[in-house]
């Protein structure tokens, strides 16, 4: 069995029944996906090439596709998620391509995308700096990346308020709270962690804004003017 550095993610990964449970529980967060998609759409221009890293069931990518003429690709390590997301995009009548692959070894050429997005997954990457380097590599000059994830210092009270607000059933809410407590908080990063990883990566730095239980980390690939042959 390959170690985590080889496979690119921590733990067992999500396939089969676990991926389907995750899909069901994340449907309760659809308003968050819509809000995030609107915020990203406002940053894009028509025909922007967008990559979502670890889209899971594809809710964000599908919502973004409804908002503009964007070319959207999702990259995930889970075959189950790829199947669920592809079926979801077809059912919603939007064109989003979902591909199998690792965040630390992306199957795309250099300078392929204008924008990269990753939500609620970065803490699960076994090679986070390599994942940032790959985001930098596939971005075009001047391109931007956003990583949204759980804060390690999010309190249990804040998490409970977030889960209760989502309208989950009692059993689903209980399961979600314990998943946060026993697994997700242990993997989560602090602001300083992200600053150190960003400094280590090819981006060289980042900007961070704080949310109710998480934060948004923004990265920019330096702009290099095109060289015109004389």
C-alpha positions as CSV (number, residue, x, y, z in Angstrom):
1,X,0.0,0.0,0.0
2,X,1.5,3.4,-1.0
3,X,2.2,5.9,1.8
4,X,0.4,9.2,2.0
5,X,3.1,11.2,0.2
6,X,2.9,8.8,-2.8
7,X,-0.9,8.8,-3.0
8,X,-1.2,12.5,-2.3
9,X,-3.9,12.5,0.4
10,X,-4.3,11.7,4.1
11,X,-6.2,8.8,5.4
12,X,-8.4,6.4,3.4
13,X,-9.9,8.8,1.0
14,X,-13.6,9.0,0.1
15,X,-15.1,6.3,-2.1
16,X,-18.3,4.3,-2.2
17,X,-20.6,4.7,0.8
18,X,-18.5,7.4,2.5
19,X,-18.5,9.6,-0.6
20,X,-22.2,9.2,-1.0
21,X,-22.8,10.1,2.7
22,X,-20.6,13.2,2.2
23,X,-22.6,14.1,-0.9
24,X,-25.9,13.9,1.1
25,X,-24.7,16.0,4.0
26,X,-23.0,18.6,1.9
27,X,-26.3,19.3,0.0
28,X,-27.3,21.0,3.2
29,X,-24.6,23.6,2.5
30,X,-25.9,24.5,-0.9
31,X,-26.4,28.2,0.0
32,X,-22.7,28.3,0.9
33,X,-21.8,26.8,-2.5
34,X,-24.0,29.4,-4.3
35,X,-22.5,32.2,-2.3
36,X,-19.0,31.0,-3.0
37,X,-19.7,30.6,-6.7
38,X,-21.1,34.1,-6.9
39,X,-18.0,35.6,-5.2
40,X,-15.7,33.7,-7.6
41,X,-17.8,34.6,-10.7
42,X,-17.4,38.3,-9.9
43,X,-13.7,37.8,-10.2
44,X,-13.8,36.2,-13.6
45,X,-14.1,37.3,-17.2
46,X,-16.0,35.6,-20.0
47,X,-14.4,32.3,-21.2
48,X,-12.2,32.1,-18.1
49,X,-10.5,28.7,-17.6
50,X,-11.3,27.6,-14.1
51,X,-9.9,24.6,-12.2
52,X,-11.5,23.3,-9.0
53,X,-9.1,21.1,-7.0
54,X,-10.9,18.3,-5.0
55,X,-14.5,19.3,-6.0
56,X,-16.0,16.3,-4.3
57,X,-19.6,16.0,-5.5
58,X,-19.1,19.0,-7.7
59,X,-21.7,21.4,-6.1
60,X,-19.5,24.5,-6.4
61,X,-18.3,23.9,-9.9
62,X,-21.9,23.3,-11.1
63,X,-23.2,26.5,-9.4
64,X,-20.3,28.5,-10.9
65,X,-21.1,27.1,-14.4
66,X,-24.7,28.5,-14.1
67,X,-23.3,32.0,-13.6
68,X,-21.3,32.7,-16.7
69,X,-19.5,31.5,-19.9
70,X,-16.7,29.8,-18.0
71,X,-14.7,26.7,-18.9
72,X,-14.6,24.7,-15.7
73,X,-12.6,21.6,-14.8
74,X,-12.7,19.6,-11.6
75,X,-9.9,17.3,-10.5
76,X,-10.5,14.8,-7.7
77,X,-8.8,11.6,-6.5
78,X,-12.1,9.8,-5.9
79,X,-13.7,7.8,-8.7
80,X,-17.0,7.9,-6.8
81,X,-17.0,11.7,-6.6
82,X,-16.1,12.0,-10.3
83,X,-19.1,9.8,-11.1
84,X,-21.4,11.7,-8.8
85,X,-20.2,15.1,-10.0
86,X,-20.5,14.2,-13.7
87,X,-24.0,13.0,-13.3
88,X,-24.9,16.1,-11.3
89,X,-23.6,18.4,-14.0
90,X,-25.5,16.5,-16.7
91,X,-28.7,16.7,-14.6
92,X,-28.3,20.5,-14.1
93,X,-27.6,21.0,-17.8
94,X,-24.1,22.6,-17.4
95,X,-20.8,21.7,-19.1
96,X,-18.2,20.9,-16.4
97,X,-15.5,18.3,-17.0
98,X,-14.4,16.2,-14.0
99,X,-11.1,14.3,-14.1
100,X,-9.3,11.8,-11.9
101,X,-6.0,13.0,-10.5
102,X,-4.0,14.2,-7.5
103,X,-3.5,17.8,-6.4
104,X,0.3,17.2,-6.0
105,X,0.7,15.8,-9.6
106,X,-1.9,17.5,-11.8
107,X,-2.4,16.1,-15.3
108,X,-2.4,19.6,-17.0
109,X,0.1,21.5,-19.0
110,X,1.7,24.7,-17.6
111,X,-0.3,27.9,-17.9
112,X,-3.6,26.1,-18.4
113,X,-6.0,28.1,-16.1
114,X,-6.9,31.7,-15.1
115,X,-8.3,30.7,-11.7
116,X,-7.9,27.8,-9.3
117,X,-10.3,27.1,-6.4
118,X,-10.0,24.6,-3.6
119,X,-12.6,24.4,-0.7
120,X,-12.7,22.2,2.4
121,X,-10.1,19.8,1.0
122,X,-6.6,21.3,1.4
123,X,-6.1,20.0,4.9
124,X,-6.4,16.5,3.5
125,X,-3.5,16.8,1.1
126,X,-0.4,15.0,2.2
127,X,2.0,17.3,0.2
128,X,0.4,20.7,0.7
129,X,3.4,22.8,-0.5
130,X,3.6,20.6,-3.6
131,X,-0.1,21.1,-4.2
132,X,0.5,24.9,-4.0
133,X,3.4,24.6,-6.5
134,X,1.1,22.7,-8.8
135,X,-1.6,25.3,-8.6
136,X,1.1,27.9,-9.4
137,X,2.4,25.9,-12.4
138,X,-1.0,25.4,-14.0
139,X,-2.0,29.1,-13.6
140,X,-1.4,31.6,-16.3
141,X,0.7,34.7,-15.7
142,X,-1.3,36.9,-13.3
143,X,-3.7,34.1,-12.4
144,X,-5.2,33.7,-9.0
145,X,-5.9,30.8,-6.6
146,X,-8.2,30.6,-3.6
147,X,-8.1,28.0,-0.9
148,X,-11.0,28.0,1.5
149,X,-10.8,25.7,4.5
150,X,-11.4,25.1,8.2
151,X,-9.5,27.1,10.8
152,X,-7.7,25.0,13.4
153,X,-8.7,27.5,16.1
154,X,-12.4,27.3,15.2
155,X,-14.2,26.6,18.5
156,X,-16.6,23.7,19.1
157,X,-19.3,26.3,19.8
158,X,-18.7,28.0,16.4
159,X,-18.8,24.6,14.7
160,X,-22.0,23.6,16.5
161,X,-23.7,26.9,15.5
162,X,-22.6,26.4,11.9
163,X,-24.0,22.8,11.8
164,X,-27.2,23.7,13.5
165,X,-27.8,26.6,11.0
166,X,-27.4,24.2,8.1
167,X,-30.7,22.4,8.9
168,X,-29.2,18.9,9.0
169,X,-31.2,16.1,10.6
170,X,-30.4,15.2,14.2
171,X,-28.4,12.2,13.2
172,X,-26.6,13.9,10.4
173,X,-25.8,16.9,12.6
174,X,-24.4,14.6,15.3
175,X,-22.2,12.8,12.8
176,X,-21.0,16.0,11.2
177,X,-20.1,17.6,14.6
178,X,-18.1,14.5,15.6
179,X,-16.4,14.4,12.2
180,X,-15.2,18.0,12.8
181,X,-14.1,17.2,16.4
182,X,-12.3,13.9,15.8
183,X,-10.9,14.3,12.3
184,X,-11.2,17.6,10.6
185,X,-9.9,19.9,13.3
186,X,-6.9,17.7,13.8
187,X,-5.9,18.1,10.1
188,X,-6.8,21.8,9.9
189,X,-4.1,24.5,9.6
190,X,-3.6,27.8,11.4
191,X,-3.0,31.2,9.7
192,X,0.7,30.9,10.4
193,X,0.8,27.4,8.9
194,X,-0.6,28.8,5.6
195,X,1.7,31.8,5.6
196,X,4.7,29.4,6.1
197,X,3.5,27.1,3.3
198,X,2.8,30.0,1.0
199,X,6.3,31.4,1.6
200,X,7.8,28.0,0.9
201,X,5.8,27.6,-2.3
202,X,6.3,29.2,-5.7
203,X,3.7,31.8,-4.9
204,X,6.0,33.2,-2.2
205,X,3.1,34.6,-0.1
206,X,-0.6,34.9,0.4
207,X,-3.5,37.0,1.8
208,X,-5.9,35.6,4.4
209,X,-9.4,36.6,5.5
210,X,-11.3,35.1,8.4
211,X,-14.8,33.5,8.2
212,X,-17.1,32.0,10.8
213,X,-15.3,28.6,11.1
214,X,-12.7,28.9,8.4
215,X,-10.6,31.2,6.3
216,X,-10.0,32.1,2.7
217,X,-6.4,32.1,1.5
218,X,-5.7,34.0,-1.7
219,X,-2.6,33.5,-3.9
220,X,-1.5,35.3,-7.1
221,X,0.9,34.2,-9.7
222,X,3.2,37.1,-10.7
223,X,2.3,38.7,-14.0
224,X,4.9,38.4,-16.7
225,X,4.3,40.5,-19.8
226,X,4.3,38.6,-23.0
227,X,7.6,38.8,-25.0
228,X,7.1,40.0,-28.5
229,X,9.7,38.9,-31.0
230,X,11.3,41.9,-32.9
